[in-house]
Amino acid sequence: MKRVYLFCNAGMSTSLVASKMQEVANQHQLPIEVKAFPDVQLDSVVQEFHPDVILLGPQVRFKFNATREKYEPTGIPVEVINLEDYGNVNGERILKRAIQLIKNKK
């Protein structure tokens, strides 16, 4: 089971995106778990669950560099979700990008 975890300010809109992504994964019978969390829980969630990908909501893009510097050396890719895909709640495109990141891991 691959873990794709999304982080944003409060987690409300990102929860909707995560559920759409999970819906797509389930439809295609992909062994992927998608969950959303508030950004203040990022370190504790990563430490406890070791996600395969960290996706940041556009609202917390300012945390991208620090998050990438901290977690990419541990083998966890970090990316900011595309603003248009996020705004349109395009779970399929965001999930495809997450899968690409998993496949391209070092």
C-alpha positions in Angstrom: 0.0 0.0 0.0 1.4 3.4 -1.1 0.6 6.4 1.1 0.0 9.8 -0.5 -0.5 12.4 2.1 -1.7 16.0 1.5 -1.1 18.9 3.9 -2.7 22.3 4.0 -3.8 25.0 6.5 -6.9 23.6 8.0 -7.4 20.5 5.9 -11.0 21.2 4.7 -10.6 21.8 1.0 -7.7 19.4 0.9 -9.9 16.7 2.5 -12.2 17.0 -0.5 -9.3 16.7 -2.9 -8.0 13.7 -1.0 -11.3 11.9 -1.0 -11.6 12.5 -4.8 -8.1 11.1 -5.2 -9.0 8.1 -3.1 -12.2 7.5 -5.1 -10.1 7.4 -8.3 -7.6 5.0 -6.7 -10.4 2.7 -5.6 -12.1 2.8 -9.0 -8.9 1.6 -10.6 -8.2 -0.9 -7.7 -4.9 0.8 -6.9 -3.2 0.0 -3.6 -3.0 3.6 -2.6 -4.1 5.4 0.6 -4.8 9.1 0.3 -5.3 11.2 3.4 -5.3 15.0 4.2 -3.9 16.6 7.3 -3.3 20.2 8.7 0.2 21.3 7.9 1.0 21.7 11.6 0.9 17.9 11.9 3.3 17.3 9.0 6.3 16.3 11.0 4.5 14.0 13.4 2.4 12.3 10.6 5.5 11.8 8.4 7.4 10.4 11.4 4.6 8.0 12.3 3.4 6.8 8.9 6.3 7.4 6.5 4.2 8.4 3.4 5.5 7.7 -0.1 4.7 11.2 -1.3 4.0 14.5 0.5 1.8 16.9 -1.4 1.3 20.4 -0.1 -1.8 22.5 -0.8 -1.3 25.8 -2.7 -2.0 27.7 0.5 1.1 26.3 2.2 3.5 26.5 -0.8 5.7 28.8 1.4 6.7 25.6 3.3 7.8 23.8 0.1 11.6 24.4 0.3 11.9 23.6 4.0 9.8 20.5 3.6 11.6 19.3 0.5 15.0 19.9 2.2 14.0 17.9 5.2 12.2 14.9 3.6 13.5 14.4 0.0 16.9 13.1 1.4 14.9 10.4 3.2 13.4 9.3 -0.1 10.0 11.1 0.2 9.2 13.3 -2.8 7.6 16.6 -2.0 5.5 18.7 -4.3 3.0 21.6 -4.3 -0.3 20.6 -5.8 -1.0 22.3 -9.1 -3.3 25.3 -8.3 -5.7 24.7 -11.2 -6.1 21.0 -10.4 -6.5 21.8 -6.8 -9.2 24.5 -7.5 -11.0 22.1 -9.8 -10.7 19.3 -7.3 -9.2 17.2 -10.2 -8.4 14.1 -8.1 -7.5 12.1 -11.1 -4.7 14.4 -12.3 -3.3 15.0 -8.9 -3.3 11.2 -8.2 -1.5 10.6 -11.6 1.1 13.1 -10.6 1.6 11.5 -7.2 2.0 8.1 -8.9 4.6 9.7 -11.2 6.5 11.0 -8.2 6.5 7.5 -6.5 7.8 5.9 -9.7 10.5 8.5 -10.1 11.8 8.1 -6.5 15.5 7.5 -6.2 
